[in-house]
Amino acid sequence: MVNRAPHVAVVGGGWAGLAAAVAACQRGWRVTLLEASPHWGGRARRVASRIGPLDNGQHILIGAYHATLGLLTTLGVPLDQALQRVPMALAYPDGGGMRVPRWTRTLPRPAHAVGLAAGLLGAQGWTWRERGAALARLVRWQLAGWRCAPLATVAELCVGLPPRVVADWVEPLAVAALNTPIQQASGAVWLRVLHDALHGPAPAPYAPSDLLLPRADLGTLLPDAATRWLAERGATLRRRARVTRLQAIAAAVSASDHGNADAPAWRLTVAQGDPVQADAVVLATPAWASARLLQALAADPGCPPGWEARWTTWVSRALALQHAPIATVWLAPPPGWTWRWPTPMLALRHHPERAPAQFVFARAGATPGADWRLACVVSAPDPAWHGRAADLAAAVQRQVRQALALPDAQVLATVVEQRATFACTPGLARPWTVLGPTLVAAGDHVEGPYPATLEGAVRSGLHAVEALDAALTPGFWPRL
Ligand SMILES: Cc1cc2nc3c(=O)[nH]c(=O)nc-3n(C[C@H](O)[C@H](O)[C@H](O)COP(=O)(O)OP(=O)(O)OC[C@H]3O[C@@H](n4cnc5c(N)ncnc54)[C@H](O)[C@@H]3O)c2cc1C
């Protein structure tokens, strides 16, 4: 019998699926990547507009995203050209707010918290009492080992803090990171993210708290580089290839071959395309899509006996996740207008109805001298906006015109991602990675330390492939 490389089908071409496909290819496995839509990148992708490519939503990476930055490096993406590095800041257009001073970025890792402490002590528009209270709370969280009661909310962690400190610092940062209002957001996950941003590993030359803003569109940042890299290594890449059914097709291989007596191979039915047979499957689809495929698999007569019991809890956890939208309103300032603030990202004074955007980002045009675009982000918009994208855009336009003293900004595009992230609430039970020796799940919803983020997605993709090692690597047995 001829030995050959295992064949892995990765279902879903978002950042988790792309990371998994690259990791599988690096192991020498054959890879087929199947994406339902016409584009790669999933919830972090390029969208076409009448004025050229935009993003479906402004994304921020931070220096602590070491898995994502590592993946980009593997793909040959020059980080310094692809990402604009900005010290962590929550500055407002009127000059108020907090900025981590540049000099603190060169401090060795254990001292990174000094940067945030210095930023809080220098926060503009705060009284000394407010600065002291913010710093004292940061120290208290550090002394508690960045841990709290599992069911605590971010708002509960902030009890006793002056309202301005919560409104100007905790609330915008927590909403940006968790996309969940602080009254419902998990305190434990917030502390975890804060810990990593201050003390986590970051590849040189970055500090973990650095904000890294894509200079070009999101498609250019990862999906283009990843699909090129995969194609050069012989991977099969299929768009418009929705997987509609998974079937276990091979009987167990003998335990003596590689120690996995119940490791079936798989047949994937693809809408409007040829089916795929593979030795293993990475299910890198969103939680609801993975749950649907697993429910159908469990009901399939070919499902290995007893397997469906493994998935009941997985499916119920996946379906129990609540999702939160993010809206991005793209504005065009008048020709010749220039961004005059020191950082390309500003926090905005927020009111759920009158001033719905929390942040505005300046995006330079693709060529020098080209016009600016403003990405205005509405995280977890008030439910009253549901189905009223044009009204939301008009409210954001009014808000930004006023905040930036910019009377002529026109709306270019409004993108509302209804299921942008899962709501990151306390004590959330998330679905896990390993569904069987040759069937694994990836995606930002899969159990892990992070909320729904690019880093969570990439880590889950890498982890899913590691979990297949045991079934596929040692003495792989040819079956198909
Ligand atoms: C507007 C917005 C702003 C955000 N801002 C940030 C940010 O600033 N920082 C940050 O870190 N994160 C941010 N996020 C979150 C981040 O984008 C997501 O966590 C991440 O992209 C999720 O990647 P994923 O691969 O897990 O899932 P997805 O991107 O959802 O990928 C799943 C893919 O599977 C495909 N698919 C579904 N069903 C099938 C099927 N049956 N067959 C084949 N393919 C299928 C889908 O089309 C999709 O491409 C933001 C998200 C949004 C929407």
The ligand as an ORCA input file, in Angstrom:
! r2SCAN-3c Opt
* xyz 0 1
  C     -17.614     44.862     11.757
  C     -16.678     44.010     12.564
  C     -15.642     44.601     13.280
  C     -14.759     43.804     14.008
  N     -13.717     44.401     14.658
  C     -12.742     43.623     15.181
  C     -11.546     44.213     15.677
  O     -11.381     45.419     15.663
  N     -10.577     43.385     16.162
  C     -10.725     42.033     16.183
  O      -9.786     41.339     16.596
  N     -11.875     41.449     15.745
  C     -12.867     42.201     15.238
  N     -14.006     41.627     14.741
  C     -14.205     40.172     14.907
  C     -13.505     39.352     13.830
  O     -13.764     39.862     12.535
  C     -14.035     37.912     13.899
  O     -13.847     37.433     15.209
  C     -13.309     36.986     12.945
  O     -13.240     37.522     11.643
  C     -14.053     35.636     12.909
  O     -13.386     34.771     12.018
  P     -13.878     33.263     11.837
  O     -12.994     32.663     10.808
  O     -13.973     32.609     13.167
  O     -15.377     33.332     11.296
  P     -15.946     33.928      9.918
  O     -15.168     35.127      9.545
  O     -17.405     34.088     10.118
  O     -15.641     32.801      8.844
  C     -16.488     31.722      8.595
  C     -16.555     31.486      7.087
  O     -17.307     30.304      6.852
  C     -18.063     30.508      5.667
  N     -19.161     29.522      5.679
  C     -20.296     29.529      6.419
  N     -21.028     28.410      6.168
  C     -20.320     27.682      5.270
  C     -20.546     26.416      4.638
  N     -21.624     25.680      4.907
  N     -19.624     25.966      3.738
  C     -18.509     26.696      3.459
  N     -18.246     27.904      4.046
  C     -19.137     28.381      4.938
  C     -18.515     31.957      5.797
  O     -18.921     32.477      4.547
  C     -17.255     32.611      6.350
  O     -16.412     33.088      5.318
  C     -14.941     42.394     14.050
  C     -15.991     41.806     13.349
  C     -16.835     42.589     12.594
  C     -17.935     41.934     11.821
*
